[in-house]
Amino acid sequence: MLQYLPDMPEVTAELLTSVEAIPTVRGYAGAPSGVTAYTALAAASTGAVVAYKLDGGTRLFAGTQSKLYEGSGGGWADVSRGANYTTGDVKWRFAQFGNTSLAINKATQLQQSASGAFADVANAPKAACIESVNGFIVLANCDDTGTGLATGYGDQPNRWWCSPIFSPTTTWAPSVTTQAASGLLVSAPGAITGLKRLGEQIVAYKTRAMHVGTYIGSPEVFRWDLVPGEVGAGSQEAVVSIGSAHIFVGFENFYLFDGSRPVPIGDGIKESFFAELNKSYAYKTEGLHDFNNQSVWFFFCSGASTTLNAAVVYNYAAKKWGRVTISAELPVQTVVSGVTYDGLGALYSTYNDLPAIAYDSPFWQSGAPVLSYIDTSHVLKTLTGVSTSSYIKTGYIGDDAIVSTCTRVRPRYRTKPTTATITPQTLMALGDTPSSLAASSINGDRFDVMQSARWHRFRFDFTGAMEIESLLPTLIADGDE
């Protein structure tokens, strides 16, 4: 089965050394294109979320340096508190508690909204991280300065703080009665960079450490156990929950954590990823769960870019990686109202007016979660459009001891692309500079090539929707018939 493993030896069987494609359980597919879903925000977004209410309804929020907005019907409404925010370049982060939506950043006191505009939660701290678990809202990397609390802790990046049980909008002053509590994580150095729920537990991430929090009741409320090893995450957005586990970007690898120990899953791509990553902007790396395709996308700053301009994609069902180029301000999960056959006539006059969206896209399913992103023009787009272009490039196929002639390469598609071309290369000795041959288009169900060498490799370029399952080159040892 084809696999994108750029760190592996280039003669590994069915190796792909370079791709512009996403992994599927069967092979590789062209990445979906963006479809505009909302008008542009007034400024760059520094955090966004879709929040789920108790009745199954959702609210979509996006924050900027001075405002909070709620999305509805393709537009944005200002739901900021009475006074504007002054956040600077810090992230807005969100959590949902029942029907109450909460928002926070390190420069702003905890915000709450059951409907309409947000308001300060009196006597609650400021914090960089937030999560909901087991009847509590938990904050981390906290600052109680100027919040009305008399605790006097100040700005402590390694401090955690939990709300009163089942009551996050009342006073957060620590109390045995309400079970509001606070403490420090000091068994590993550094600030708390993220919080993420895992079942009935919560994981606090530092750059090189992880602590698992378990509810134990008053007076400690939460017990925090240090996970062995020096593995952590640089930000809350670098950790993605897939329900039964977390998948995250660590300091030197990708990991899966199911509550026992973090397991490396990035062998085969980690060297290429970290070489390509702009390490000065690694903190901007953001992951997002694609529920429909059992995949996690990690958007990152590639090369000299200071904005998100690429993504690696991990299909955890197939345990395969891919890579795509995409320019984004930040990724966000959204929920679309969906379009049904009965409702087409009210939206589009003719079939030709339909958008270029795949038939199996969640766009056609009411209430389906959709992988989306806010682009660099502050416009929210859903990744539901048909792929425009994609490519895969193989490693070397052949043998050091045998000169062979390749006469054709036959692809096996699940979805045949609109167009497909092949660009072959040959090599007599590994390590030499390869010779490139002329590109050619597909001939029916195969690519016709005629090249003789010890080693052969191929780049395939596609347009339109595409999913490829395998490639079969025909090689004949020179001198054989």
N, C-alpha and C positions, 0 to 999 in steps of 0.2 A: 504493500500500500504506500502511495506517495506520502512523504513526510518532509516538512520544512525543518531542516536541521543544519543551519549555516556553520555551526562550530565543528561538525563532524568531518572526518576525512572525505574528500571530494569523490572518492570511489565507493562510498557506501551505497548499497543496493537501494534503488528507488528514492535516493536522496534528492531533495530540492534545495539548492543553495540560495535562491532568491525568489521571492514571490510578491505579487500584488494581488493577494487572494486570501480568503478566510477558510479555515478548516471545517469540514463537515464530517459526519460519521462515515461517509463513503469516500471522500476525497477532498477536493478543493473547489471553491466556488468564487465567482466574482463578488466583491463587496457591494452591498446595496448603496444606491446614491441617495443624497439628501433631498427631501421634499419639504418645502416651506409649510409650516403649520401655524406659526404665530408671527405677528408683526414684530418689528425690531424693538428691543428695549431701549430706553432713553440713554443708557450708558452701559459700559462693560459689566457683565455679571461676575460676581465673586462667590457664587454659590446658588444652587438650585436643587429642587426636590419635588417629587410627587408624593403627597401624604395621603395615607389611606384612613378613612373614618370607620367607625364601628358599623355603619350601615352599608359598607362596601363602596360608598362614594369617595371621591378623591378631590384633593386641592393641589394645585400646581403653584409653586412659589419660586421666585428668583430674587436675589438680592444684589444691589449695587453698593457703592461706597456711601451713598446717601439715602437710599430708598429700599423698601421691600415692595414687591409687586406680586399680584396673584393673576394667573393666566386663566382665561375663560373665553370660549368662542373665537379663538384665534387672536385675541388682543390681551392687553395687560392693564390692570387697574392698580393704582397706588394704594397699598394697604399699610403704609408706614404709620407709626405712632404720630401724635400731634406734631412733634418736633422731628426735623430731619436727623439722620444718623451721620456721625463723623467717624468712619471706621478705618480710614487709611487702607493700605493694601493687605487686609486680612480677610480670611474666609468667613462667609456666612455658613453656618451649619444648622441642620433642622432635625427635629424629632417629633413624633406624634404620640400623644397620650390620650387614648379614647378619642373624643371629638375635638380635643384641644391641640392646636398646632403650636409648636415652640420653635423659636429661632434664637441664635446666639452667635456672638463673636467676641474676641478678647477685648474689644473696645466698647462693648455694649452690654448693658444689663439684660438678663434673660427676658425675652419677649414672648407674649402669649396671645393667641387669637382663636376663639371658638367659631367666629364668623366675622367677616369684615376686617377692620383695621386691627393691627397689633397694638399692644400696650405693655409697659414695663411690668414685670412681676416684682412687686415691692419686697424688699428684704431678700432678694436672690442675688447671687454673685454674677460676675462676668466670667467667661471661660472660653477656651479655644475649641473644646470638644464636647459633644453631647450624644447621649444614647438613651433609649427607653428599654427597661428590663424589669420584669418581675414586680410590677407595681411601683417602680421608681423611675424618675429621670435622674440620670447620672451625668455629672459634668466633670471635666478634667482640664488641667492646666488653667488654674483658677486665679481670680483677682477679686477681692471683696472691697477694694478701695472705692469710696464714694457710693456705696450701694445701699446704705441704711443698716447694714449688718454691723453688730458691735464686736464681731469676732477678731478683727484686727490682724488677720493673717497677711494681708497685702498681696502682692503679686508673687505666686509660688507655682512655677511651671510643673512641679512634680506632685501637686495637690489634686486629690479627687474630692468630690462633694456629691452627696445624694439628697434628693428632695424628701420631704415628709412622705411616708408611704401612702399611695393613692391620692396624693394632694400636692402636685408640683407647683400650683399657683398660690400657695400660702407661704408663710415665712420659712426660710431655709435655715434659720438659726438652729444649730445642733441641739437635739433634745432626745432624751431617752424615751419620752412619751410619744413624740411624733415619728421617731426613728430617722429624722434628718440627721446626717452625720458627715464628717469630713476627716480626712487623714492624708498622710504622705506616703508615696511609694519611694522608698530609699534603698531597697536591696539591690538596685541597679542604677547607674548614673544616668542623668539626663532628664529632659522634659518629657511629659506624656504627650505623644504626638497624635494619638487616635484612640477612640473607643468603639467597640463593635460587639453587639450582642451575639451569643452563641447558645441557643436554646434558653435555659433558665440562668445561664451564667453570662458574664460580660468580660471581654478581654481588653485590657489597657495596654496599648502599644507604646514603646519607646523606640528610638532609632535602632538600638541593639539589644532590646529586651522585651519580654512579654509577661504580663501578670494576669492570671485568671481570677476574677472576682466571683465569689459565691455568697449568696445571702445566708446569714447565720443569726439574724435578729439582734436586738439590743444587747449590750450597748455598742458593739463594734459595727453591727449591721452587715458589713461586707468583710469577708476574709479574702486577702489577696495572696495568691500563691505564685511565686516566680517560676516560669517555665525554664527548665535547664537549657543552657546554650546561650549564645550571643546572637539571637535572631530577633529582628523587629521590623518596624516599618517607619518610613519617614513622614507619613501624614495619614490622617483618617481616610482620605480619598484613595490611598494606595492599597486599602484593604477592602475586599469585596466579599459580602456574605452570599453564599449560594444555598443557604438554609441549613444544611447539615455540616457545613465547614466554611472556613475562610480561605480565600485565595488572595495572596498579596505579594507585592514587590518588596523584597528585603534589600539589604545593603549590597549583596553580591549574588543574589539568586532570586528565583520565584519560589513560593512555598504554598503548600496546602496544610491547614491546621484544623483538625477535627476535635480538638480538646485534649488530645493526648500529647502529641509532639509535632512540631512543624516538619513537614516532609518536603525536600527539594523537588520541584517539578520542572525546573528550567534548564536542566542539563541538555545541551544540544543547541540552545539559543542564547544562553546568558552572556557568553563572551561577546557575541555580536551586539546584543542589546546594550550592554553597559559601555561598549566602545562607541556606539552610535549616540547614546544618551548625552545630552548637554547636562553635565553633572552639577553645574552651577544653578540649574533650574530643575533639578530632580524632584524638588518639593512640589512642583506643579503636576507631577504624574497623577493621573486619576483613572480609577478602574470603574467599570460599569458591567452589570450582569445582564446578559441577553438571555432572558428566560426561554424564549421560543426556540433558540438554537443551542441551548446548554453550553453557552460560551461566556467567557469574560474578556472584555476589551480593556486594555491598558493604554490610554492616550498619554503621549510623552513628547517632550521637546527634543527633536532630533538635530544632530549636528550643531550649528551655531544658532539655531532658532531659539527665541525666548518665549515662543507661544507653542501650544500643542499642535504639532504638524504631522504626527504619525501615530500608529497604534499597533501593538502586537496583540494577537487574539488567540486565546487558549480555549479549545473545545475539550471540556473535562470529561465528556462521555467517550470521545475517541482518543483523549490524551495526546492531542496534536496541536501544533502552533501554526499561526499564519502571521502575515504582516500586511498593513495597508497604509497608504498615504491619505491623510485627512486633516484639514485645517479647522481647528475648533477653539473656541473660547473656553468651553467646558462641556463635558458630557452630562446628560441627565436622562433618567427614565421618565417617559410620559405615558399617559393613558389616552387612547383615542376613542371617540364615540363610536367609530366604525361606520361602514357603509354597507347596506344590504341591497340585494337585487330589487326589492320592492321600493327602495328609496332612491334608486338611480335617477329616475325621471325628474325628481325634484331638484337634483343637483347638476345633471348633465343632459343636454338636449340630444346628443348622439353618442354612439359608442366611440367615435373618433375624438370626442371631447374628454374622454376618460384620461386621468393622469397615467404616466408610465410607471405603474406599480404592479409587482408580480402577483399572480393569482393566489399564491399561498402566503401572501404578506398578512401580518396582523392588522393592517389597515382595514381589511374587510371584516374584522371581527370586533363586535361591539365590546368595549371595556377591556380590550387587550393591552397589556403593557408593551411598550414599543421603545426600542433603543433609539435615542435621539441625542442631539447636541445643539448647543448654541454656537453659531459660527462667529467669525471675527467681525462681522457686521452687526452682531447682537441679535441675530435672527434665529429663532428656534426651528430646527429642521428634524423631521423624523427620518430614520434610515430605513425607508420603506420603498424607495425607488428602484427601478431596474438598474443593474450594473451597467456602467458605461464602458469601462475597459478593465482588463486584468491581464496578468501574465504569470507564468511559472518558468523557472530555469532549472534544469537538471544538473546533477553532478556528472562526473565522467563515467562512461559505460565502455567497457572493453577489457583488455588484458595487457600486462607489460610484455608478455612473450609472444603475442599473436597480433599480426596486422590483419585487420578485418575491413570488409566493405559493408557499409550500411546503405541499403537500398530504399527503405521506407520506414516510417514511424506511424503506427496506428494508435490513435487515441480512443479511449472508451469514455463516452460522455453519458451522464445522466440527463443533463440539459445541454443541447448543442448550441454553441454560440452563433451569433449572426455572421461574424467573420472570424477566421483563424489563420495565422501565419506562423511559419517556423523559421528560425535563424540558426543554422547548424554551426558548430565549431569542431575542429579536429586538433589532435595533439599526438605527437610521436613519443614524447617522454614527459612524464609528470614533472611539473616545475618549469617547463618551457612556456613561452608565450603562445597561446592557441591561435590557430588560423581560422578566420571567420569566412563563411561561405555566404552566397547570396540568399536572401530571404525568399520564401515561396509560400503560396497559399495552399490551403488544403485541397486535395483532389478527391472529391467524394467522401470516403470514410478514412482517408489516409493522407499522409504527407509523403510525397516522392522526393527522395534525396539520393545522391550518388557520391559517396565520399569514402576514401580509404585511409585508415590510420590505426594506431593502436588504441586510441581513446577518442570517444565521441561524446559530445554533449549538445543540448538543444535548448533554445528559448522559444516558448510558445506565447504569442500575443493574441488576445481575444477581444472582441467587442460584443456588447449585449449580454444578456443573462447567460451564465455558463456554470456548469458543474462537471468536473472531470474526475473520473474514478481511477484510471490507470493509463499507462503508456506502454506500448509494445514495439520496440525497435527490431527490425530484421537485420541481423549481422551474419555475414558469411566470411569465414576465415579465407584470406587470400590464398589461392591455389586449390581451394575446394570448389566443387560444382554444386 
